[in-house]
Amino acid sequence: MRLLFIVLITVFFVGCDSKKDDRLVISCNSWIGYSPFYYAKEQGWLDRLNIKLINVVSLGESMSLYDVGKSDAFTGTQYEYSVMKRKDKNLEPVMLLDRSYGGDMIFSNKSIEEIQNSDSKIDAYLEMGSVNSLLLKYFLEEYHVDKSRINYINKDQAIIENLKSAKFKSKTVLIVTYSPYDIRLKRNGFHEIACTKNGLTLVVVDALYTSKNMYETHKDKFIELKKAIDNAIEVMHKDPKKYYETVKPYLKGYTYDDFLLSLNEVKWINKDLSKELKQKLDSIEFPTEAIVK
C-alpha cells in the first residue's frame, strides 16, 4: 500500500512538472491589434493549449520579459523585433497580426505649423526603445523639425495617457502613442497631428515573435494558437459587441463606440499578405518565411 502511495505521488509531481515544462508563456500589451489574444484567453482557448498570457503596459515591457526569459514569445512591431534580433539571432516572427492604419499617432498641444514656425524646445513623451522612437524620428524628418529641439521623456503609456494639455500652456508637447491610450489624451485636451494613416509614411506591422528552437519545440501549439487567433478575429468582425464585452477589461477606458472607431485604425493581415506589403516588409528585412499559415 505504501509503495502504491509513493508511486502515485511520484506520478502526480512528474505530471505537474511535465505540464509546466510544456507551458508556453506569451507577453502582450494592451493594443487593439493584440486584443485577439485576450479574447482567446477569456474564452479558455489558451488554457486548453497550456498557454499563459502576461498582460503588460508597454511594448518595451513585453520585449523585456522575453529578454530576461520570463516569457517564451512576445508581441510587438518590427521595431521591437529588430532590437531583440540583435540579442537573439534565432528570433523570428511566427504570426502576423495587423498593420497599423492610424492606430499609431503623434499628439500635441500645438499645430504642426506652430511647431515648425518656432525654435522653442519640445517635450516629447514616448516609450523609448519601442516603435514610438521610430514614429517620432519619421515625424521630425517628414515635417523638418530639428531633433536638437527635442527633450526626450521616457514614460510608459499608462503614465503618458494621464497628461493634461492645460498644464502645458507655456510649453510645446509632442506625445507618441497608440490605441487605446489615445482616447484619454483626446479627453485631456491634446489633438492628433499625424498618424500611420495620415501624415506618416512609416509602415508599422504587429506580429508574434519567438526563437526558432522554441517554435520547433511547441510547433503544434503555435499552429493551434494561430487557429484560435483567427477565430477571435472572425468573431470581432461578425459580432463586435460580443467581442468588445469580452476584451473590455484589457482596453482601459474604451467605450463600445471607441472600440468601433479603433477597428478602423488597423488592417488585419493574419490571413492575407498583399504583394505590396510583402515587398515593403522585404525592404526592411522583416522575414515572413516562418509565419504560421
Beta strands, then each sheet from edge to edge (+ up, - down):
strand 1: 24-29
strand 2: 51-56
strand 3: 73-77
strand 4: 91-100
strand 5: 104-108
strand 6: 122-126
strand 7: 150-154
strand 8: 172-178
strand 9: 191-195
strand 10: 205-211
strand 11: 266-268
sheet 1: 2+ 1+ 3+ 10- 4+ 11-
sheet 2: 7+ 6+ 8+ 5- 9+
end
